[in-house]
């Protein structure tokens, strides 16, 4: 992992410098700087638009009593995309723009999920809270508890103390 990070921290700036020289040589200094500034503004607009959309999807998932795992991943990708677009450079701009595309995020989500499962870093369980979990009114959740409050603690008005499970 250290080698990958070192290569990224050294290789990406070198690649960006090479691309700046090449693009600047072809279109000139002012247009090159203009493109860099334009991509930063475009990244801000896209981040706001897609970030709000992802937030609405996450809220809808929570209202359906479903954990918004896809939406959380998309939100993380959008934050990284925004940071990449604010970083001056053509390579980082291309990577950032690709993360704004939902099909690219879906592909990355599937690839990363398969990688984490195959490497043994994540376990997949078929039991537990799934999309069919409903803890709304009328639902019964069976469980055990232990009363850890001390007898000398005062009960606040309107609360009921449950009998200890023995």
Secondary structure, 3 states (H helix, E strand, C coil): CHHHHHHHHHHHHHHHHHHHHHHHHHHCHHHHHHHHHHHHHHHHHHHHHHHHHHHHHHHHHHHCCCCCHHHHHHHHHHHHHHHHHHCCCHHHHHHHHHHCCHHHHHHHHHHHHHHHHHCCCCCCCCCCCCCCCCCCCCCCCCCCCCCCCCCCCCCCCCCCCCCCCC
